[in-house]
Amino acid sequence: MSEEAKSSLLIGPDDPIENGEATLLGLQHVLAMDVYVPPIILGGMLAMGSADSSGLVQSTFLAAGIGTILQTMFCMKMPVSQGPSFVPLGAAAGIVLASGGLKGQGMATLIGALIVGAIVLVALGLSGVFQKIINALVPAVVGGTIITCVGLSLIPSALNDNIFEASGNIYQNIELASVTALVMLICVGVSIRFPKVQKLFRTSSIVIALLVGTLMSASMGRFNWASVANSPWFSLPSRTIFHWGVRFNLTSILTFLIIYAIITTETTGTWFAMGAVTNHTISNRQWNHGIVGEGLSCLVAALTGTTPVTGYSTNAGIISITGVASKKVFVAAGGWFILLGFFSKLSAFLAAIPAPVIGGVFAIITVTIMLNGLNVIRGLETAPGDLYVIGLPIILTLAITFLPKHVVNAAPQMVQYLLGSPIAIAAVAAIILNLLMPRRAYQSTVA
């Protein structure tokens, strides 16, 4: 790690940290990740009842926790957190509904496709092919562009989905988001102005901001106490493979092989972002082990009855803000997720935090991810053709993000899956443009 990176991080990946502090900071990652949203969306798309929907959320927490610990401790051995991707939701709902719905073989067919796709990812990593693909196709200029597009693609979601188009009064939404963001910025500003309290205010800035935003929302009557009160204290995840069963269907499997290719492209961008934040060069072994961990995480998700959990890009922004990149913190976050898989009351409390409160923090996090990508690009000696390698993927990211929904819905189903992932299309565009432009000698982003 360079001296510049060391100065920007209060705690590096392998630096010692107290167990209590790691536990608190792990919760901070959990609060900022909004992991419960994709399963709630899928539950709505499938018209699930409360038992099925609650079981889906619990399974997602459990899979995210196990996947996070697998990646951080045993596979990639970087501070990496796993969470549910939004990309597979449309395909998952389509497969379930086309196979008889919840009362038929729908979930069993979906689980079968998820299991096969996850096994393919594990095989890809074990064979050593993944690292060769990265070395051949993703030099530094492409990696930096992908990181930039990851952050850029998340900004509209942070603003629209969590603030402007979230349920409730829009003026209250803006007020909640603004106050939450302002509190976080004040904490960061205090930590910069007064170095003696830097560790307290910078590392805990997100928790403090979310706490203030939640208290403010409660004073407005925006916090749903009833959902917390009605939730049981503890319960076992009940909607696993043992409940739904498993069924293998060739069309569904082929569909999800394509979906896995898309979300793997997204995950690659997340790993680049994490490497940039910690100034860590990802080794060949780590690329392969990382994709094995990705496959194992998705396999756990399938067995517990939920959609794939993949590398979550939000955490790179959290590290930039807090300065804490400890792997121990990420293991603690994994522990929190597993606890939430069984502790229904706490899970319900986190789910009740209004979206604008999350959005106020999320918006700043996404910008820090984008700026980390631009920092990677800034350090390169670029050629004239690189302007297009960098610029056109950014245009595509914005174009697909703002593409009207009726245009997306009119496209063929497979194209809709691709349009659901601006990051994947931007990454593919950057790779193709880099191959088409006159070749230059670049320093690789991998060892």
Secondary structure, 3 states (H helix, E strand, C coil): CCHHHHHHCCECCCCCCCHHHHHHHHHHHHHHHCCCHHHHHHHHHCCCCHHHHHHHHHHHHHHHHHHHHHHHHHCCCCCCCEEECCCCHHHHHHHHHHCCCCCCCHHHHHHHHHHHHHHHHHHHHHHCHHHHHHHHHCEHHHHHHHHHHHHHHHHHHHHHHHHHCCCCCHHHHHHHHHHHHHHHHHHHHHHHHCHHHHHHHHHCHHHHHHHHHHHHHHHCCCCCHHHHHCCCCCCCCCCCHHHHCCCCCHHHHHHHHHHHHHHHHHHHHHHHHHHHHHCCCECHHHHHHHHHHHHHHHHHHHHCCCCCEEECCHHHHHHHHHCECCHHHHHHHHHHHHHHHHCHHHHHHHHCCCHHHHHHHHHHHHHHHHHHHHHHHHCCCCCCCHHHHHHHHHHHHHHHHCCCHHHHHHCCHHHHHHHCCHHHHHHHHHHHHHHHCCCCCCCECEC
